[in-house]
Amino acid sequence: MSADPYSARIASDRSPLQRYRRAQVSVPVTICNLGTGGLRSSPGVTLDIGEGGLGAIVCGELRVGEMVKVDIRIAERTLSTVAIVRHSSNVRSGFEFVGLTAEERQEVAHCMGQS
């Protein structure tokens, strides 16, 4: 991987459930969800990202199927969107984006090194 933190390597061995290609990208992410004690904000770091979602290491407990707010630091701006938790473990969580705009998809593609 190059020294540029926003450069990415496209993952060719994606899961059969993934509809979009993913790139290995490590950028800060914050997940906001409603926990038992109220609104909770959990920091993390992405492992990979694609137009359909992302994989990340996140502090805190997440429930499969819950809707969360995802804030991803891409280049000079933070992309805020909604996602569904598709899987979660102590090691890694997977999120599917919900309703990205065309501009947000373009930002994700740029992060992946595809534009």
N, CA, C and O atoms as CSV, one atom per row, in Angstrom:
chain,resi,resn,atom,element,x,y,z
A,1,MET,N,N,0.853,-1.165,0.000
A,1,MET,CA,C,0.000,0.000,0.000
A,1,MET,C,C,0.901,1.230,0.000
A,1,MET,O,O,1.938,1.238,0.663
A,2,SER,N,N,0.515,2.265,-0.734
A,2,SER,CA,C,1.343,3.457,-0.843
A,2,SER,C,C,1.264,4.289,0.434
A,2,SER,O,O,0.472,4.008,1.333
A,3,ALA,N,N,2.105,5.321,0.488
A,3,ALA,CA,C,2.146,6.178,1.671
A,3,ALA,C,C,0.909,7.071,1.766
A,3,ALA,O,O,0.592,7.557,2.851
A,4,ASP,N,N,0.208,7.295,0.659
A,4,ASP,CA,C,-1.003,8.120,0.661
A,4,ASP,C,C,-2.098,7.381,1.425
A,4,ASP,O,O,-2.512,6.306,0.992
A,5,PRO,N,N,-2.589,7.928,2.564
A,5,PRO,CA,C,-3.574,7.206,3.373
A,5,PRO,C,C,-4.915,7.040,2.667
A,5,PRO,O,O,-5.732,6.225,3.095
A,6,TYR,N,N,-5.161,7.794,1.590
A,6,TYR,CA,C,-6.436,7.692,0.893
A,6,TYR,C,C,-6.348,6.811,-0.343
A,6,TYR,O,O,-7.350,6.592,-1.024
A,7,SER,N,N,-5.148,6.301,-0.637
A,7,SER,CA,C,-5.055,5.382,-1.761
A,7,SER,C,C,-5.639,4.045,-1.327
A,7,SER,O,O,-5.694,3.735,-0.137
A,8,ALA,N,N,-6.070,3.270,-2.293
A,8,ALA,CA,C,-6.767,2.039,-1.958
A,8,ALA,C,C,-6.373,0.913,-2.895
A,8,ALA,O,O,-5.993,1.148,-4.042
A,9,ARG,N,N,-6.465,-0.302,-2.401
A,9,ARG,CA,C,-6.284,-1.480,-3.224
A,9,ARG,C,C,-7.634,-2.148,-3.338
A,9,ARG,O,O,-8.278,-2.426,-2.325
A,10,ILE,N,N,-8.071,-2.408,-4.548
A,10,ILE,CA,C,-9.382,-2.993,-4.781
A,10,ILE,C,C,-9.358,-4.454,-4.336
A,10,ILE,O,O,-8.460,-5.210,-4.706
A,11,ALA,N,N,-10.347,-4.839,-3.543
A,11,ALA,CA,C,-10.455,-6.213,-3.052
A,11,ALA,C,C,-11.166,-7.058,-4.099
A,11,ALA,O,O,-12.315,-6.784,-4.446
A,12,SER,N,N,-10.487,-8.084,-4.603
A,12,SER,CA,C,-11.093,-8.926,-5.627
A,12,SER,C,C,-11.775,-10.145,-5.020
A,12,SER,O,O,-12.568,-10.804,-5.692
A,13,ASP,N,N,-11.486,-10.452,-3.787
A,13,ASP,CA,C,-12.066,-11.634,-3.146
A,13,ASP,C,C,-13.220,-11.236,-2.234
A,13,ASP,O,O,-13.188,-11.488,-1.029
A,14,ARG,N,N,-14.242,-10.608,-2.824
A,14,ARG,CA,C,-15.372,-10.146,-2.018
A,14,ARG,C,C,-16.323,-11.289,-1.703
A,14,ARG,O,O,-16.344,-12.315,-2.383
A,15,SER,N,N,-17.092,-11.089,-0.675
A,15,SER,CA,C,-18.086,-12.061,-0.240
A,15,SER,C,C,-19.164,-12.186,-1.303
A,15,SER,O,O,-19.451,-11.210,-1.996
A,16,PRO,N,N,-19.777,-13.375,-1.453
A,16,PRO,CA,C,-20.860,-13.523,-2.424
A,16,PRO,C,C,-22.048,-12.604,-2.119
A,16,PRO,O,O,-22.854,-12.339,-3.011
A,17,LEU,N,N,-22.175,-12.114,-0.883
A,17,LEU,CA,C,-23.277,-11.235,-0.519
A,17,LEU,C,C,-23.018,-9.788,-0.915
A,17,LEU,O,O,-23.951,-8.986,-0.957
A,18,GLN,N,N,-21.776,-9.443,-1.202
A,18,GLN,CA,C,-21.445,-8.071,-1.566
A,18,GLN,C,C,-21.730,-7.842,-3.048
A,18,GLN,O,O,-21.254,-8.584,-3.908
A,19,ARG,N,N,-22.517,-6.798,-3.332
A,19,ARG,CA,C,-22.853,-6.469,-4.712
A,19,ARG,C,C,-21.869,-5.512,-5.337
A,19,ARG,O,O,-21.817,-5.401,-6.561
A,20,TYR,N,N,-21.087,-4.816,-4.533
A,20,TYR,CA,C,-20.151,-3.815,-5.030
A,20,TYR,C,C,-18.730,-4.201,-4.661
A,20,TYR,O,O,-18.487,-4.860,-3.650
A,21,ARG,N,N,-17.799,-3.778,-5.501
A,21,ARG,CA,C,-16.390,-4.001,-5.189
A,21,ARG,C,C,-16.020,-3.173,-3.974
A,21,ARG,O,O,-16.597,-2.112,-3.733
A,22,ARG,N,N,-15.070,-3.656,-3.222
A,22,ARG,CA,C,-14.574,-2.940,-2.043
A,22,ARG,C,C,-13.098,-2.653,-2.221
A,22,ARG,O,O,-12.392,-3.382,-2.918
A,23,ALA,N,N,-12.642,-1.603,-1.598
A,23,ALA,CA,C,-11.229,-1.253,-1.578
A,23,ALA,C,C,-10.766,-1.248,-0.129
A,23,ALA,O,O,-11.504,-0.841,0.768
A,24,GLN,N,N,-9.547,-1.701,0.090
A,24,GLN,CA,C,-8.986,-1.670,1.438
A,24,GLN,C,C,-8.555,-0.243,1.734
A,24,GLN,O,O,-7.594,0.268,1.159
A,25,VAL,N,N,-9.292,0.392,2.650
A,25,VAL,CA,C,-9.053,1.789,2.997
A,25,VAL,C,C,-9.145,1.913,4.511
A,25,VAL,O,O,-10.065,1.381,5.133
A,26,SER,N,N,-8.194,2.611,5.091
A,26,SER,CA,C,-8.181,2.803,6.537
A,26,SER,C,C,-8.345,4.291,6.842
A,26,SER,O,O,-7.396,5.069,6.748
A,27,VAL,N,N,-9.572,4.666,7.209
A,27,VAL,CA,C,-9.872,6.057,7.574
A,27,VAL,C,C,-10.732,6.042,8.836
A,27,VAL,O,O,-11.404,5.049,9.112
A,28,PRO,N,N,-10.718,7.129,9.602
A,28,PRO,CA,C,-11.537,7.184,10.816
A,28,PRO,C,C,-13.030,7.111,10.500
A,28,PRO,O,O,-13.491,7.642,9.489
A,29,VAL,N,N,-13.774,6.443,11.381
A,29,VAL,CA,C,-15.224,6.335,11.252
A,29,VAL,C,C,-15.831,6.449,12.651
A,29,VAL,O,O,-15.242,6.001,13.634
A,30,THR,N,N,-17.004,7.047,12.721
A,30,THR,CA,C,-17.753,7.112,13.973
A,30,THR,C,C,-19.135,6.547,13.712
A,30,THR,O,O,-19.797,6.925,12.745
A,31,ILE,N,N,-19.569,5.644,14.573
A,31,ILE,CA,C,-20.888,5.023,14.459
A,31,ILE,C,C,-21.754,5.543,15.601
A,31,ILE,O,O,-21.365,5.461,16.766
A,32,CYS,N,N,-22.922,6.076,15.269
A,32,CYS,CA,C,-23.865,6.556,16.280
A,32,CYS,C,C,-25.088,5.656,16.252
A,32,CYS,O,O,-25.694,5.441,15.202
A,33,ASN,N,N,-25.440,5.135,17.413
A,33,ASN,CA,C,-26.620,4.266,17.502
A,33,ASN,C,C,-27.318,4.491,18.833
A,33,ASN,O,O,-26.766,5.083,19.761
A,34,LEU,N,N,-28.533,4.007,18.895
A,34,LEU,CA,C,-29.329,4.133,20.109
A,34,LEU,C,C,-29.093,2.900,20.961
A,34,LEU,O,O,-29.516,1.799,20.609
A,35,GLY,N,N,-28.415,3.089,22.082
A,35,GLY,CA,C,-28.140,1.990,22.995
A,35,GLY,C,C,-29.076,2.023,24.183
A,35,GLY,O,O,-29.985,2.852,24.234
A,36,THR,N,N,-28.867,1.132,25.138
A,36,THR,CA,C,-29.727,1.063,26.314
A,36,THR,C,C,-29.668,2.336,27.151
A,36,THR,O,O,-30.643,2.681,27.818
A,37,GLY,N,N,-28.547,3.030,27.124
A,37,GLY,CA,C,-28.405,4.257,27.899
A,37,GLY,C,C,-28.663,5.512,27.092
A,37,GLY,O,O,-28.385,6.611,27.572
A,38,GLY,N,N,-29.181,5.387,25.893
A,38,GLY,CA,C,-29.432,6.549,25.034
A,38,GLY,C,C,-28.552,6.518,23.808
A,38,GLY,O,O,-28.045,5.463,23.425
A,39,LEU,N,N,-28.368,7.671,23.191
A,39,LEU,CA,C,-27.564,7.787,21.983
A,39,LEU,C,C,-26.098,7.557,22.317
A,39,LEU,O,O,-25.552,8.169,23.236
A,40,ARG,N,N,-25.469,6.668,21.556
A,40,ARG,CA,C,-24.071,6.314,21.815
A,40,ARG,C,C,-23.246,6.559,20.558
A,40,ARG,O,O,-23.684,6.227,19.457
A,41,SER,N,N,-22.072,7.128,20.709
A,41,SER,CA,C,-21.149,7.395,19.619
A,41,SER,C,C,-19.913,6.523,19.831
A,41,SER,O,O,-19.270,6.593,20.879
A,42,SER,N,N,-19.581,5.696,18.827
A,42,SER,CA,C,-18.461,4.758,18.955
A,42,SER,C,C,-17.424,5.022,17.870
A,42,SER,O,O,-17.750,4.991,16.683
A,43,PRO,N,N,-16.175,5.282,18.264
A,43,PRO,CA,C,-15.128,5.506,17.262
A,43,PRO,C,C,-14.657,4.189,16.662
A,43,PRO,O,O,-14.817,3.120,17.252
A,44,GLY,N,N,-14.074,4.297,15.476
A,44,GLY,CA,C,-13.519,3.113,14.834
A,44,GLY,C,C,-12.646,3.494,13.653
A,44,GLY,O,O,-12.322,4.663,13.446
A,45,VAL,N,N,-12.275,2.483,12.885
A,45,VAL,CA,C,-11.472,2.677,11.680
A,45,VAL,C,C,-11.989,1.715,10.615
A,45,VAL,O,O,-12.291,0.557,10.901
A,46,THR,N,N,-12.086,2.213,9.379
A,46,THR,CA,C,-12.559,1.344,8.295
A,46,THR,C,C,-11.478,0.344,7.924
A,46,THR,O,O,-10.284,0.602,8.077
A,47,LEU,N,N,-11.925,-0.804,7.432
A,47,LEU,CA,C,-11.032,-1.822,6.884
A,47,LEU,C,C,-11.158,-1.842,5.368
A,47,LEU,O,O,-10.173,-2.008,4.648
A,48,ASP,N,N,-12.382,-1.671,4.903
A,48,ASP,CA,C,-12.648,-1.605,3.472
A,48,ASP,C,C,-13.915,-0.798,3.244
A,48,ASP,O,O,-14.737,-0.633,4.145
A,49,ILE,N,N,-14.057,-0.294,2.014
A,49,ILE,CA,C,-15.214,0.525,1.697
A,49,ILE,C,C,-15.579,0.330,0.232
A,49,ILE,O,O,-14.717,0.110,-0.619
A,50,GLY,N,N,-16.873,0.416,-0.039
A,50,GLY,CA,C,-17.385,0.334,-1.398
A,50,GLY,C,C,-18.671,1.134,-1.478
A,50,GLY,O,O,-19.153,1.649,-0.470
A,51,GLU,N,N,-19.226,1.238,-2.679
A,51,GLU,CA,C,-20.448,2.018,-2.843
A,51,GLU,C,C,-21.618,1.447,-2.050
A,51,GLU,O,O,-22.567,2.169,-1.744
A,52,GLY,N,N,-21.562,0.170,-1.717
A,52,GLY,CA,C,-22.652,-0.453,-0.989
A,52,GLY,C,C,-22.498,-0.467,0.514
A,52,GLY,O,O,-23.471,-0.704,1.230
A,53,GLY,N,N,-21.282,-0.217,1.017
A,53,GLY,CA,C,-21.098,-0.265,2.458
A,53,GLY,C,C,-19.638,-0.296,2.847
A,53,GLY,O,O,-18.758,0.032,2.051
A,54,LEU,N,N,-19.390,-0.699,4.090
A,54,LEU,CA,C,-18.016,-0.737,4.577
A,54,LEU,C,C,-17.867,-1.778,5.672
A,54,LEU,O,O,-18.837,-2.202,6.300
A,55,GLY,N,N,-16.629,-2.172,5.878
A,55,GLY,CA,C,-16.249,-3.019,6.993
A,55,GLY,C,C,-15.389,-2.179,7.916
A,55,GLY,O,O,-14.604,-1.355,7.447
A,56,ALA,N,N,-15.522,-2.373,9.222
A,56,ALA,CA,C,-14.774,-1.537,10.162
A,56,ALA,C,C,-14.547,-2.256,11.476
A,56,ALA,O,O,-15.254,-3.199,11.831
A,57,ILE,N,N,-13.551,-1.787,12.175
A,57,ILE,CA,C,-13.332,-2.160,13.572
A,57,ILE,C,C,-13.913,-1.013,14.385
A,57,ILE,O,O,-13.471,0.129,14.255
A,58,VAL,N,N,-14.906,-1.311,15.226
A,58,VAL,CA,C,-15.615,-0.272,15.972
A,58,VAL,C,C,-15.667,-0.653,17.445
A,58,VAL,O,O,-15.935,-1.804,17.790
A,59,CYS,N,N,-15.409,0.321,18.307
A,59,CYS,CA,C,-15.560,0.113,19.747
A,59,CYS,C,C,-17.052,0.119,20.073
A,59,CYS,O,O,-17.802,0.925,19.521
A,60,GLY,N,N,-17.476,-0.747,20.940
A,60,GLY,CA,C,-18.878,-0.744,21.350
A,60,GLY,C,C,-19.666,-1.891,20.747
A,60,GLY,O,O,-19.221,-2.575,19.826
A,61,GLU,N,N,-20.836,-2.071,21.297
A,61,GLU,CA,C,-21.708,-3.185,20.919
A,61,GLU,C,C,-22.713,-2.743,19.855
A,61,GLU,O,O,-23.371,-1.712,20.000
A,62,LEU,N,N,-22.823,-3.530,18.792
A,62,LEU,CA,C,-23.780,-3.263,17.721
A,62,LEU,C,C,-24.669,-4.476,17.530
A,62,LEU,O,O,-24.234,-5.611,17.729
A,63,ARG,N,N,-25.912,-4.239,17.146
A,63,ARG,CA,C,-26.853,-5.339,16.903
A,63,ARG,C,C,-27.109,-5.475,15.407
A,63,ARG,O,O,-27.387,-4.487,14.727
A,64,VAL,N,N,-27.016,-6.679,14.907
A,64,VAL,CA,C,-27.299,-6.948,13.504
A,64,VAL,C,C,-28.720,-6.498,13.193
A,64,VAL,O,O,-29.652,-6.818,13.931
A,65,GLY,N,N,-28.883,-5.756,12.102
A,65,GLY,CA,C,-30.189,-5.271,11.687
A,65,GLY,C,C,-30.516,-3.863,12.142
A,65,GLY,O,O,-31.461,-3.261,11.632
A,66,GLU,N,N,-29.757,-3.318,13.093
A,66,GLU,CA,C,-30.078,-1.969,13.558
A,66,GLU,C,C,-29.568,-0.917,12.569
A,66,GLU,O,O,-28.571,-1.119,11.875
A,67,MET,N,N,-30.283,0.212,12.528
A,67,MET,CA,C,-29.897,1.351,11.699
A,67,MET,C,C,-28.967,2.225,12.525
A,67,MET,O,O,-29.216,2.479,13.704
A,68,VAL,N,N,-27.892,2.682,11.891
A,68,VAL,CA,C,-26.916,3.533,12.569
A,68,VAL,C,C,-26.557,4.708,11.677
A,68,VAL,O,O,-26.745,4.657,10.462
A,69,LYS,N,N,-26.049,5.751,12.278
A,69,LYS,CA,C,-25.480,6.874,11.533
A,69,LYS,C,C,-23.990,6.614,11.432
A,69,LYS,O,O,-23.340,6.275,12.421
A,70,VAL,N,N,-23.452,6.775,10.234
A,70,VAL,CA,C,-22.037,6.537,9.992
A,70,VAL,C,C,-21.393,7.839,9.531
A,70,VAL,O,O,-21.848,8.455,8.567
A,71,ASP,N,N,-20.346,8.252,10.212
A,71,ASP,CA,C,-19.560,9.423,9.812
A,71,ASP,C,C,-18.180,8.921,9.410
A,71,ASP,O,O,-17.435,8.390,10.234
A,72,ILE,N,N,-17.842,9.099,8.111
A,72,ILE,CA,C,-16.568,8.616,7.576
A,72,ILE,C,C,-15.739,9.823,7.171
A,72,ILE,O,O,-16.213,10.699,6.448
A,73,ARG,N,N,-14.520,9.863,7.631
A,73,ARG,CA,C,-13.616,10.959,7.270
A,73,ARG,C,C,-12.972,10.618,5.928
A,73,ARG,O,O,-12.091,9.760,5.858
A,74,ILE,N,N,-13.416,11.297,4.853
A,74,ILE,CA,C,-12.876,11.085,3.514
A,74,ILE,C,C,-12.231,12.378,3.057
A,74,ILE,O,O,-12.886,13.416,2.964
A,75,ALA,N,N,-10.946,12.304,2.776
A,75,ALA,CA,C,-10.164,13.465,2.335
A,75,ALA,C,C,-10.337,14.609,3.331
A,75,ALA,O,O,-9.970,14.471,4.498
A,76,GLU,N,N,-10.882,15.718,2.892
A,76,GLU,CA,C,-10.988,16.897,3.747
A,76,GLU,C,C,-12.373,17.080,4.352
A,76,GLU,O,O,-12.657,18.127,4.934
A,77,ARG,N,N,-13.236,16.082,4.224
A,77,ARG,CA,C,-14.613,16.258,4.691
A,77,ARG,C,C,-15.111,14.986,5.356
A,77,ARG,O,O,-14.544,13.910,5.169
A,78,THR,N,N,-16.169,15.120,6.130
A,78,THR,CA,C,-16.801,13.965,6.760
A,78,THR,C,C,-18.084,13.644,6.021
A,78,THR,O,O,-18.957,14.501,5.883
A,79,LEU,N,N,-18.204,12.422,5.546
A,79,LEU,CA,C,-19.416,11.938,4.889
A,79,LEU,C,C,-20.302,11.326,5.970
A,79,LEU,O,O,-19.889,10.396,6.663
A,80,SER,N,N,-21.510,11.843,6.113
A,80,SER,CA,C,-22.468,11.314,7.091
A,80,SER,C,C,-23.592,10.633,6.339
A,80,SER,O,O,-24.200,11.229,5.450
A,81,THR,N,N,-23.873,9.386,6.690
A,81,THR,CA,C,-24.932,8.634,6.035
A,81,THR,C,C,-25.538,7.641,7.010
A,81,THR,O,O,-25.070,7.490,8.139
A,82,VAL,N,N,-26.575,6.974,6.562
A,82,VAL,CA,C,-27.247,5.958,7.367
A,82,VAL,C,C,-26.860,4.589,6.818
A,82,VAL,O,O,-26.685,4.419,5.611
A,83,ALA,N,N,-26.728,3.624,7.713
A,83,ALA,CA,C,-26.379,2.260,7.308
A,83,ALA,C,C,-27.095,1.262,8.205
A,83,ALA,O,O,-27.554,1.591,9.299
A,84,ILE,N,N,-27.174,0.034,7.709
A,84,ILE,CA,C,-27.717,-1.085,8.476
A,84,ILE,C,C,-26.547,-1.973,8.876
A,84,ILE,O,O,-25.683,-2.273,8.051
A,85,VAL,N,N,-26.512,-2.394,10.134
A,85,VAL,CA,C,-25.476,-3.325,10.592
A,85,VAL,C,C,-25.818,-4.697,10.016
A,85,VAL,O,O,-26.863,-5.265,10.335
A,86,ARG,N,N,-24.941,-5.226,9.169
A,86,ARG,CA,C,-25.183,-6.533,8.535
A,86,ARG,C,C,-24.512,-7.673,9.285
A,86,ARG,O,O,-25.015,-8.797,9.281
A,87,HIS,N,N,-23.393,-7.400,9.924
A,87,HIS,CA,C,-22.765,-8.396,10.803
A,87,HIS,C,C,-21.901,-7.665,11.807
A,87,HIS,O,O,-21.418,-6.563,11.546
A,88,SER,N,N,-21.711,-8.284,12.953
A,88,SER,CA,C,-20.911,-7.655,13.995
A,88,SER,C,C,-20.292,-8.714,14.889
A,88,SER,O,O,-20.954,-9.669,15.296
A,89,SER,N,N,-19.016,-8.532,15.190
A,89,SER,CA,C,-18.310,-9.424,16.106
A,89,SER,C,C,-17.327,-8.571,16.904
A,89,SER,O,O,-17.267,-7.354,16.728
A,90,ASN,N,N,-16.569,-9.207,17.769
A,90,ASN,CA,C,-15.553,-8.485,18.545
A,90,ASN,C,C,-14.432,-7.970,17.652
A,90,ASN,O,O,-13.696,-7.060,18.033
A,91,VAL,N,N,-14.303,-8.555,16.459
A,91,VAL,CA,C,-13.197,-8.230,15.576
A,91,VAL,C,C,-13.587,-7.230,14.486
A,91,VAL,O,O,-12.815,-6.328,14.163
A,92,ARG,N,N,-14.782,-7.392,13.923
A,92,ARG,CA,C,-15.142,-6.616,12.739
A,92,ARG,C,C,-16.655,-6.483,12.638
A,92,ARG,O,O,-17.400,-7.367,13.062
A,93,SER,N,N,-17.100,-5.357,12.067
A,93,SER,CA,C,-18.523,-5.159,11.779
A,93,SER,C,C,-18.677,-4.758,10.324
A,93,SER,O,O,-17.786,-4.141,9.740
A,94,GLY,N,N,-19.818,-5.116,9.742
A,94,GLY,CA,C,-20.110,-4.773,8.360
A,94,GLY,C,C,-21.369,-3.931,8.286
A,94,GLY,O,O,-22.344,-4.200,8.987
A,95,PHE,N,N,-21.349,-2.909,7.435
A,95,PHE,CA,C,-22.448,-1.963,7.325
A,95,PHE,C,C,-22.861,-1.816,5.866
A,95,PHE,O,O,-22.008,-1.718,4.984
A,96,GLU,N,N,-24.163,-1.800,5.611
A,96,GLU,CA,C,-24.696,-1.554,4.276
A,96,GLU,C,C,-25.280,-0.149,4.253
A,96,GLU,O,O,-26.160,0.178,5.050
A,97,PHE,N,N,-24.784,0.689,3.327
A,97,PHE,CA,C,-25.285,2.047,3.218
A,97,PHE,C,C,-26.742,2.041,2.779
A,97,PHE,O,O,-27.174,1.171,2.024
A,98,VAL,N,N,-27.496,3.031,3.267
A,98,VAL,CA,C,-28.900,3.201,2.899
A,98,VAL,C,C,-29.053,4.582,2.271
A,98,VAL,O,O,-28.808,5.594,2.927
A,99,GLY,N,N,-29.455,4.626,1.011
A,99,GLY,CA,C,-29.812,5.889,0.364
A,99,GLY,C,C,-28.698,6.878,0.107
A,99,GLY,O,O,-28.886,8.077,0.310
A,100,LEU,N,N,-27.529,6.407,-0.338
A,100,LEU,CA,C,-26.475,7.355,-0.700
A,100,LEU,C,C,-26.913,8.185,-1.902
A,100,LEU,O,O,-27.539,7.665,-2.826
A,101,THR,N,N,-26.588,9.455,-1.888
A,101,THR,CA,C,-26.855,10.312,-3.046
A,101,THR,C,C,-25.787,10.050,-4.110
A,101,THR,O,O,-24.782,9.393,-3.835
A,102,ALA,N,N,-26.002,10.557,-5.305
A,102,ALA,CA,C,-25.022,10.413,-6.387
A,102,ALA,C,C,-23.690,11.064,-5.990
A,102,ALA,O,O,-22.624,10.522,-6.281
A,103,GLU,N,N,-23.752,12.211,-5.333
A,103,GLU,CA,C,-22.537,12.905,-4.885
A,103,GLU,C,C,-21.788,12.067,-3.840
A,103,GLU,O,O,-20.560,11.978,-3.881
A,104,GLU,N,N,-22.523,11.457,-2.909
A,104,GLU,CA,C,-21.883,10.621,-1.884
A,104,GLU,C,C,-21.259,9.378,-2.513
A,104,GLU,O,O,-20.166,8.972,-2.117
A,105,ARG,N,N,-21.935,8.770,-3.486
A,105,ARG,CA,C,-21.354,7.612,-4.193
A,105,ARG,C,C,-20.059,8.006,-4.885
A,105,ARG,O,O,-19.095,7.241,-4.887
A,106,GLN,N,N,-20.033,9.201,-5.474
A,106,GLN,CA,C,-18.836,9.691,-6.130
A,106,GLN,C,C,-17.704,9.876,-5.118
A,106,GLN,O,O,-16.552,9.562,-5.418
A,107,GLU,N,N,-18.017,10.376,-3.936
A,107,GLU,CA,C,-17.007,10.544,-2.883
A,107,GLU,C,C,-16.437,9.189,-2.457
A,107,GLU,O,O,-15.232,9.054,-2.245
A,108,VAL,N,N,-17.306,8.197,-2.334
A,108,VAL,CA,C,-16.852,6.857,-1.963
A,108,VAL,C,C,-15.961,6.291,-3.071
A,108,VAL,O,O,-14.917,5.705,-2.785
A,109,ALA,N,N,-16.363,6.463,-4.325
A,109,ALA,CA,C,-15.558,5.985,-5.452
A,109,ALA,C,C,-14.196,6.679,-5.467
A,109,ALA,O,O,-13.182,6.048,-5.764
A,110,HIS,N,N,-14.170,7.971,-5.148
A,110,HIS,CA,C,-12.900,8.705,-5.078
A,110,HIS,C,C,-12.019,8.144,-3.967
A,110,HIS,O,O,-10.813,7.981,-4.148
A,111,CYS,N,N,-12.617,7.854,-2.832
A,111,CYS,CA,C,-11.890,7.262,-1.709
A,111,CYS,C,C,-11.285,5.916,-2.103
A,111,CYS,O,O,-10.200,5.543,-1.656
A,112,MET,N,N,-12.025,5.194,-2.960
A,112,MET,CA,C,-11.566,3.888,-3.429
A,112,MET,C,C,-10.499,3.996,-4.518
A,112,MET,O,O,-9.907,2.994,-4.920
A,113,GLY,N,N,-10.258,5.224,-4.991
A,113,GLY,CA,C,-9.258,5.419,-6.042
A,113,GLY,C,C,-9.808,5.135,-7.424
A,113,GLY,O,O,-9.037,4.848,-8.339
A,114,GLN,N,N,-11.131,5.208,-7.605
A,114,GLN,CA,C,-11.752,4.881,-8.888
A,114,GLN,C,C,-12.198,6.091,-9.665
A,114,GLN,O,O,-12.778,5.925,-10.737
A,115,SER,N,N,-11.965,7.297,-9.196
A,115,SER,CA,C,-12.383,8.458,-9.988
A,115,SER,C,C,-11.267,9.455,-10.086
A,115,SER,O,O,-11.427,10.502,-10.714
